[in-house]
Amino acid sequence: MEQHVNGEQDVHGGQHAQDERAGGHPPGGADWPTAARATLHCLTGCAIGEVVGMAIGTALAWHNAPTMTLAIVLAFLFGYSLTVFAVLRSGLDWKSALKVALAADTLSIAIMELVDNVIVALTPGAMDAELSDGLFWGALAFGFLIAFLITTPVNKWMIGRGKGHAVAHAYHH
C-alpha cells in the first residue's frame, strides 16, 4: 500500500494516487461521474435482484413480507455478484473477491434497498399490484430513481475517502 503525505494508506496499491495525479479523483474527494457509475453498478444488481424476487414471490402467490424479503436478499446477492465476478477477472481468489465486494457495495446496496422498498411500500396499491400492472413498475422505477439520487452523494463521499467502491476500483479492467 502506498503511504500518502497525510499518513493515509492507499487501498489499491497506488492506483488512487495515480488517479489523483491524472485528475481522476481530486484530493479529498471523488468526481460525480465516478460516483454515478459506482451507484449505477450497485443499482443494476439491486434491480435484477428486486425484479427476480418480486417475480418469484408473485408466481408463488406469497404475501408481501416474504416477497420483499426475497427481493432484498436477491438484490444483495446480485449486487455482490456483479462485483465479485468483475474483480475475479483481475486474478483475485474467491475469498478476496468476496471481501472486496462486501467492502465496496454493502452500504450502497443497503441505502438503495431501504429507499426503494420504503417508496414502494408507501405508494398506495403498489404492494398489491401484479407484475403486469403499470403501478408496480412505476413505483419500482421511481423508487430506484430516488435511491440512485440519494446513494450517489454517499458513494462520492466514500470513494473520496478510499472506501466503498474505491476498494473495488483497483481491480476493474
C-alpha positions in Angstrom: 0.0 0.0 0.0 1.2 3.4 -0.8 1.6 5.8 2.1 0.3 9.3 1.4 1.8 12.5 2.8 -1.1 12.9 5.1 -0.5 9.4 6.6 -3.4 7.7 4.9 -2.7 4.4 3.1 -3.9 4.0 -0.4 -6.2 0.9 -0.5 -5.3 -0.1 -4.0 -1.6 -0.1 -4.3 -1.0 3.4 -5.6 -3.9 3.5 -8.2 -5.8 6.1 -6.2 -2.7 8.3 -6.1 -2.2 7.9 -9.8 -5.8 8.8 -10.4 -5.3 11.9 -8.3 -2.3 13.0 -10.3 -4.1 12.2 -13.5 -7.1 14.2 -12.5 -9.4 11.2 -11.9 -10.1 11.8 -8.2 -9.2 15.2 -6.8 -7.5 15.1 -3.4 -10.1 14.8 -0.6 -13.0 13.8 -2.9 -14.2 11.9 -5.9 -15.8 13.3 -9.0 -19.5 13.0 -9.7 -19.3 10.7 -12.8 -17.2 8.2 -10.8 -19.8 8.2 -8.0 -22.7 7.9 -10.5 -21.0 4.9 -12.2 -20.4 3.2 -8.9 -24.0 3.8 -7.9 -25.3 2.6 -11.2 -23.3 -0.6 -10.8 -24.9 -1.3 -7.5 -28.3 -0.3 -8.8 -28.0 -2.8 -11.6 -27.6 -5.7 -9.2 -30.3 -4.3 -6.9 -32.8 -4.0 -9.8 -32.1 -7.5 -11.1 -32.5 -9.0 -7.6 -35.6 -7.0 -6.8 -37.4 -8.0 -10.1 -36.4 -11.6 -9.8 -37.5 -11.7 -6.1 -40.8 -10.0 -6.9 -41.4 -12.3 -9.9 -40.8 -15.4 -7.8 -42.9 -14.2 -4.9 -45.7 -13.3 -7.2 -45.5 -16.6 -9.1 -45.7 -18.5 -5.8 -48.5 -16.3 -4.5 -46.5 -15.3 -1.5 -47.6 -12.4 0.8 -45.8 -9.1 0.7 -43.4 -9.7 3.6 -41.8 -12.9 2.3 -41.8 -11.5 -1.3 -40.0 -8.3 -0.1 -37.5 -10.3 2.0 -36.6 -12.5 -1.0 -36.3 -9.4 -3.3 -34.0 -7.7 -0.8 -31.8 -10.9 -0.3 -31.6 -11.3 -4.0 -30.7 -7.6 -4.5 -27.7 -8.0 -2.2 -26.8 -11.3 -3.8 -26.9 -10.0 -7.4 -25.2 -6.7 -6.3 -22.4 -8.5 -4.7 -22.1 -11.0 -7.6 -21.6 -8.3 -10.1 -18.6 -7.0 -8.1 -17.2 -10.5 -7.3 -17.2 -11.6 -10.9 -15.7 -8.3 -12.0 -12.8 -8.5 -9.6 -12.3 -12.2 -10.1 -11.3 -11.4 -13.7 -8.3 -9.4 -12.2 -7.0 -12.6 -10.7 -8.2 -12.4 -7.1 -9.3 -15.6 -5.4 -13.0 -16.1 -4.3 -12.4 -15.2 -0.7 -10.6 -12.0 -1.5 -13.1 -11.1 -4.2 -16.0 -11.5 -1.7 -14.2 -9.3 0.8 -13.8 -6.6 -1.9 -17.5 -6.9 -2.8 -18.6 -6.6 0.8 -16.4 -3.6 1.4 -17.4 -2.0 -1.9 -21.1 -2.5 -2.1 -22.7 -3.1 1.3 -23.6 0.5 2.3 -24.6 1.4 -1.2 -26.9 -1.6 -1.7 -28.4 -1.1 1.8 -29.3 2.5 1.2 -30.8 1.7 -2.2 -32.8 -1.2 -0.8 -34.1 0.9 2.1 -35.1 3.8 0.0 -36.6 1.8 -2.8 -38.6 -0.5 -0.5 -39.9 2.4 1.6 -41.1 4.1 -1.6 -42.8 1.0 -2.9 -44.3 0.3 0.4 -45.6 3.9 0.8 -47.1 4.0 -2.8 -50.8 3.3 -2.4 -51.6 -0.1 -4.1 -48.1 -0.8 -5.2 -47.6 -3.7 -2.8 -50.7 -5.4 -4.0 -50.0 -4.7 -7.7 -49.2 -7.6 -10.0 -46.2 -7.7 -12.2 -48.4 -6.9 -15.2 -49.6 -3.6 -13.5 -48.0 -0.3 -14.5 -48.3 0.8 -10.9 -45.9 -1.9 -9.8 -43.3 -0.9 -12.4 -43.9 2.8 -11.9 -43.4 2.6 -8.2 -40.3 0.4 -8.6 -38.8 2.7 -11.2 -39.5 5.8 -9.1 -38.0 4.1 -6.0 -34.9 3.2 -8.0 -34.6 6.8 -9.3 -34.8 8.3 -5.8 -32.5 5.6 -4.4 -29.9 6.5 -7.1 -30.2 10.2 -6.3 -29.7 9.6 -2.5 -27.0 7.0 -2.8 -24.8 8.8 -5.4 -23.6 11.5 -2.9 -22.9 8.8 -0.3 -20.8 6.9 -2.8 -19.0 10.1 -3.8 -18.1 10.8 -0.2 -17.0 7.2 0.4 -14.9 6.9 -2.8 -13.2 10.2 -2.0 -12.0 8.6 1.3 -10.8 5.4 -0.3 -13.8 3.4 0.9 -16.9 1.8 -0.7 -16.5 1.3 -4.5 -12.9 2.7 -4.3 -11.9 -0.6 -2.8 -13.1 -2.4 -6.0 -11.8 0.2 -8.4 -8.3 -1.1 -8.4 -9.5 -4.5 -9.7 -11.6 -3.3 -12.6 -10.2 -3.6 -16.1 
